[in-house]
Amino acid sequence: MSTHDHYHPPGLQHQFEDMKQQEESVSIGMWMFLVQEIMFFGGMFTVYLVFRSRYPMAFAAGSNHLDAFWGGLNTLVLIVSSLTMALTVYYAQKGNRNMQVILIILTMFFGSVFLGVKAIEYTDKYNHGLIPFSNWNKKTPAEGEKKTEHSGIVLPFETKAEAAEGKNEAHPYHNPTGTFQWDDKEGEKIITEAQQKGYLTNAEKIGYFTNGELDKEKIRGKVQIFYWIYFVMTGLHGLHMIIGLGIMAWLLWKAWLGTYSAEYYSPVEMSGLYWHFVDIVWIFLFPLLYLLGRHFLAGGH
């Protein structure tokens, strides 16, 4: 019998002797990649912990402006997507093509819902001036100016006419330069209460006050640090989700072609590891970013 008549397992690459060696190599490579991802996110978590330990009340005040409902919904969505991904691996091992395709589509759907919710949240921050980058927030006309609905051009004579008629009412959000905005009475109340009860750290005693009085500009700067961390961490996590959806799209095509079976399913398994890792990162981000200081709003201590 010639060597061309030997059985060649599906998916076996030429550089490996057999499927067991290939699977071990792929698994080791994937875990090494995940370890460096842990180190990557670990650096950001360290930055978070350092600044939160210095300015816990400013972080609590900033966190209270995040919508815990959307964060909780996204947590649930990702947990369910981890289930559908795990089932995808299971049916790949069983060689069930149709269930693989259905479950990959469901996983992609949940991943897309997650990104859609983040888009809603980011839009809300844009509209309320909470993006900590210069000129990245929604801009409103300067004092005494108003944009016409039909053209978007500021016409001084129209502004004067409306003012004469009493129609030029003050807009609740005023940000002509698109800078970071922060004027939160509830946040100031939290800090004042913490000061009275002796909860402030030494860094806070310096960082929030000027000559013994609350300094809104200083508080704004500390809350801005929170939002820097929020956008960097959730933005990079979202980028990983987008990459994951790309991987799922490739996996869907290969599954549709019937590539994966009980003999060859390692790409599905490795993709699942990546997806689960991204989900686990969010499990940590949700409480650290969204649930800080909620007890202050409820009147707790």
C-alpha positions as CSV (number, residue, x, y, z in Angstrom):
1,M,0.0,0.0,0.0
2,S,1.4,3.4,-1.0
3,T,1.7,6.4,1.4
4,H,-1.1,8.1,-0.7
5,D,-3.5,5.4,0.5
6,H,-3.0,6.2,4.2
7,Y,-5.9,7.7,6.0
8,H,-5.5,11.5,6.5
9,P,-7.6,12.9,9.4
10,P,-9.7,16.0,8.4
11,G,-8.0,19.2,9.4
12,L,-4.6,17.7,10.1
13,Q,-1.9,20.2,9.0
14,H,1.3,18.9,7.4
15,Q,3.6,20.1,10.2
16,F,2.0,17.8,12.8
17,E,2.3,14.0,13.1
18,D,-1.2,13.3,14.3
19,M,-4.4,15.1,15.5
20,K,-3.4,14.7,19.2
21,Q,-0.2,16.6,18.6
22,Q,-2.0,19.3,16.6
23,E,-4.7,19.8,19.2
24,E,-2.1,20.1,22.0
25,S,-0.1,22.6,20.1
26,V,-3.2,24.7,19.2
27,S,-4.4,24.6,22.8
28,I,-1.1,25.7,24.2
29,G,-0.9,28.5,21.7
30,M,-4.4,29.7,22.6
31,W,-3.7,29.7,26.3
32,M,-0.5,31.6,25.8
33,F,-2.4,34.2,23.9
34,L,-5.1,34.4,26.7
35,V,-2.3,34.8,29.3
36,Q,-0.9,37.9,27.5
37,E,-4.5,39.2,27.2
38,I,-4.9,38.8,31.0
39,M,-1.7,40.8,31.4
40,F,-3.0,43.4,29.0
41,F,-6.3,43.9,30.8
42,G,-4.5,43.4,34.1
43,G,-2.6,46.6,33.5
44,M,-5.8,48.5,33.0
45,F,-7.4,47.0,36.1
46,T,-4.3,48.1,38.1
47,V,-4.7,51.7,36.9
48,Y,-8.3,51.5,37.9
49,L,-7.5,50.2,41.4
50,V,-4.8,52.9,41.9
51,F,-7.0,55.8,41.1
52,R,-10.1,54.4,42.8
53,S,-8.1,53.9,46.0
54,R,-7.1,57.6,45.9
55,Y,-10.5,59.1,44.9
56,P,-13.2,56.6,45.8
57,M,-16.0,59.2,46.2
58,A,-15.3,60.8,42.8
59,F,-15.5,57.4,41.3
60,A,-18.7,56.7,43.1
61,A,-20.2,60.0,41.9
62,G,-19.1,59.2,38.3
63,S,-20.4,55.7,38.5
64,N,-23.8,56.9,39.6
65,H,-24.3,58.5,36.2
66,L,-23.9,55.1,34.4
67,D,-27.1,53.3,33.8
68,A,-26.9,50.0,35.8
69,F,-29.9,48.7,33.8
70,W,-28.0,48.7,30.5
71,G,-24.9,47.3,32.2
72,G,-26.9,44.5,33.8
73,L,-28.7,43.8,30.5
74,N,-25.3,43.4,28.8
75,T,-24.1,41.1,31.5
76,L,-27.1,38.9,31.0
77,V,-26.7,39.0,27.2
78,L,-23.0,37.9,27.5
79,I,-23.8,35.1,29.9
80,V,-26.4,33.7,27.5
81,S,-23.9,34.1,24.6
82,S,-21.4,32.0,26.6
83,L,-24.0,29.3,26.9
84,T,-24.7,29.3,23.1
85,M,-20.9,29.3,22.4
86,A,-20.5,26.3,24.7
87,L,-23.3,24.5,23.0
88,T,-21.7,25.3,19.6
89,V,-18.6,23.4,20.8
90,Y,-20.7,20.5,22.0
91,Y,-22.6,20.1,18.7
92,A,-19.3,20.5,16.8
93,Q,-18.0,17.5,18.8
94,K,-21.2,15.6,17.8
95,G,-20.8,16.6,14.2
96,N,-24.3,18.2,14.1
97,R,-23.9,20.8,11.3
98,N,-27.3,22.4,11.6
99,M,-27.1,23.0,15.4
100,Q,-23.6,24.5,15.0
101,V,-24.9,27.0,12.4
102,I,-28.0,28.0,14.5
103,L,-25.9,28.4,17.7
104,I,-23.2,30.4,16.1
105,I,-25.9,32.8,14.6
106,L,-27.4,33.1,18.1
107,T,-24.0,33.9,19.6
108,M,-23.4,36.5,17.0
109,F,-26.9,38.0,17.7
110,F,-26.1,38.3,21.4
111,G,-22.7,39.8,20.6
112,S,-24.4,42.4,18.3
113,V,-27.0,43.2,21.0
114,F,-24.1,43.9,23.4
115,L,-22.5,46.3,21.0
116,G,-25.9,47.9,20.3
117,V,-26.4,48.6,24.0
118,K,-22.9,50.1,24.2
119,A,-23.7,52.4,21.3
120,I,-26.8,53.6,23.2
121,E,-24.7,54.2,26.3
122,Y,-22.0,56.0,24.4
123,T,-24.5,58.2,22.7
124,D,-26.0,59.2,26.0
125,K,-22.6,60.2,27.3
126,Y,-22.0,62.2,24.2
127,N,-25.3,64.0,24.6
128,H,-24.6,64.8,28.2
129,G,-21.0,66.0,27.9
130,L,-19.4,63.0,29.7
131,I,-16.9,61.9,27.1
132,P,-13.5,62.9,28.7
133,F,-11.9,64.0,25.4
134,S,-11.7,67.6,24.3
135,N,-14.2,68.6,21.6
136,W,-15.7,65.0,21.5
137,N,-19.0,65.9,23.2
138,K,-22.2,67.3,21.7
139,K,-21.8,71.0,21.0
140,T,-24.5,73.5,21.6
141,P,-24.7,77.1,20.3
142,A,-22.9,79.8,22.3
143,E,-24.9,82.2,24.5
144,G,-27.2,84.4,22.4
145,E,-27.1,82.1,19.4
146,K,-29.5,79.5,18.1
147,K,-29.4,77.2,15.1
148,T,-32.4,77.3,12.7
149,E,-34.0,73.9,12.1
150,H,-34.1,74.2,8.4
151,S,-30.5,75.0,7.7
152,G,-28.4,74.6,10.9
153,I,-26.9,78.1,10.3
154,V,-26.9,80.6,13.0
155,L,-28.8,83.7,11.9
156,P,-28.4,86.6,14.4
157,F,-31.5,88.5,13.2
158,E,-33.7,85.3,13.8
159,T,-32.2,85.0,17.3
160,K,-33.1,88.6,18.2
161,A,-36.7,88.1,16.9
162,E,-37.2,84.9,18.9
163,A,-35.7,86.7,22.0
164,A,-38.2,89.5,21.6
165,E,-41.1,87.0,21.4
166,G,-39.8,85.2,24.6
167,K,-39.0,82.0,22.7
168,N,-35.2,81.8,23.2
169,E,-35.3,79.7,26.4
170,A,-32.2,78.6,28.1
171,H,-31.1,75.1,27.0
172,P,-30.5,72.7,30.0
173,Y,-27.3,71.4,28.3
174,H,-24.9,74.2,27.4
175,N,-21.6,73.1,25.9
176,P,-20.5,75.3,22.9
177,T,-16.9,73.8,22.9
178,G,-17.8,70.1,23.4
179,T,-15.7,69.7,26.5
180,F,-16.2,67.4,29.4
181,Q,-19.1,68.6,31.6
182,W,-19.7,67.9,35.3
183,D,-22.1,69.8,37.6
184,D,-23.7,67.2,39.8
185,K,-25.3,68.2,43.1
186,E,-25.9,64.6,44.1
187,G,-22.1,63.9,43.7
188,E,-21.2,66.9,45.8
189,K,-23.6,65.8,48.4
190,I,-21.9,62.3,48.5
191,I,-18.5,64.0,49.0
192,T,-19.8,66.4,51.6
193,E,-21.4,63.5,53.6
194,A,-18.2,61.5,53.3
195,Q,-16.2,64.4,54.6
196,Q,-18.5,64.9,57.6
197,K,-18.1,61.2,58.5
198,G,-14.4,61.2,58.0
199,Y,-14.5,58.8,55.0
200,L,-12.3,60.8,52.7
201,T,-8.8,59.6,51.9
202,N,-5.8,62.0,52.3
203,A,-5.7,62.4,48.5
204,E,-9.4,63.4,48.5
205,K,-8.9,65.9,51.2
206,I,-6.4,67.7,48.9
207,G,-8.0,66.8,45.6
208,Y,-11.6,68.0,46.2
209,F,-11.1,71.2,48.2
210,T,-9.6,74.7,47.9
211,N,-9.2,76.6,51.2
212,G,-11.6,74.2,52.9
213,E,-14.4,74.7,50.4
214,L,-15.6,72.2,47.8
215,D,-13.9,73.0,44.4
216,K,-16.2,72.0,41.5
217,E,-13.3,72.2,39.0
218,K,-11.2,69.8,41.1
219,I,-14.1,67.4,41.5
220,R,-14.7,67.6,37.8
221,G,-11.1,66.6,37.1
222,K,-11.3,63.6,39.4
223,V,-14.6,62.4,37.9
224,Q,-13.0,62.9,34.5
225,I,-10.4,60.3,35.5
226,F,-13.2,57.8,36.1
227,Y,-14.6,58.4,32.7
228,W,-11.2,58.1,31.0
229,I,-10.9,54.7,32.6
230,Y,-14.5,53.8,31.7
231,F,-14.1,54.6,28.1
232,V,-10.7,53.0,27.7
233,M,-11.7,49.8,29.4
234,T,-15.1,49.4,27.8
235,G,-13.8,50.6,24.4
236,L,-11.1,48.0,24.3
237,H,-13.5,45.4,25.5
238,G,-15.9,46.4,22.7
239,L,-13.0,46.1,20.2
240,H,-12.5,42.5,21.4
241,M,-16.2,41.9,20.9
242,I,-16.0,43.2,17.3
243,I,-13.0,40.9,16.7
244,G,-15.0,38.0,18.2
245,L,-17.8,38.6,15.9
246,G,-15.4,38.5,13.0
247,I,-14.2,35.1,14.3
248,M,-17.7,33.9,14.6
249,A,-18.5,35.0,11.0
250,W,-15.5,32.9,9.8
251,L,-16.6,30.0,12.0
252,L,-20.2,30.2,10.7
253,W,-18.9,29.9,7.1
254,K,-16.8,26.9,7.9
255,A,-19.6,25.2,9.9
256,W,-22.0,25.8,7.0
257,L,-19.6,23.9,4.8
258,G,-19.6,21.0,7.3
259,T,-16.0,21.4,8.2
260,Y,-16.3,20.4,11.9
261,S,-16.9,16.9,13.2
262,A,-16.1,14.6,16.1
263,E,-12.6,14.2,14.6
264,Y,-11.9,17.9,14.0
265,Y,-13.4,20.7,16.0
266,S,-10.5,22.5,17.6
267,P,-11.1,25.8,15.8
268,V,-14.6,25.9,17.4
269,E,-13.2,25.1,20.8
270,M,-10.4,27.7,20.6
271,S,-12.8,30.3,19.4
272,G,-15.0,29.5,22.3
273,L,-12.1,30.1,24.7
274,Y,-11.6,33.5,23.3
275,W,-15.3,34.3,23.5
276,H,-15.6,33.1,27.1
277,F,-12.5,35.2,28.0
278,V,-14.1,38.4,26.6
279,D,-17.3,37.6,28.6
280,I,-15.4,37.1,31.8
281,V,-13.6,40.4,31.4
282,W,-17.1,42.1,31.3
283,I,-18.2,40.2,34.4
284,F,-15.4,42.1,36.2
285,L,-16.0,45.4,34.5
286,F,-19.7,45.6,35.3
287,P,-19.5,45.8,39.1
288,L,-16.3,47.8,39.1
289,L,-17.7,50.5,36.8
290,Y,-21.5,50.4,37.2
291,L,-22.2,49.5,40.8
292,L,-19.9,51.9,42.8
293,G,-21.6,54.0,45.5
294,R,-25.1,52.8,44.8
295,H,-25.6,52.5,48.6
296,F,-25.1,56.3,48.9
297,L,-28.2,56.8,46.6
298,A,-30.2,54.5,48.8
299,G,-29.1,56.3,52.0
300,G,-26.8,53.6,53.2
301,H,-23.3,54.0,54.6
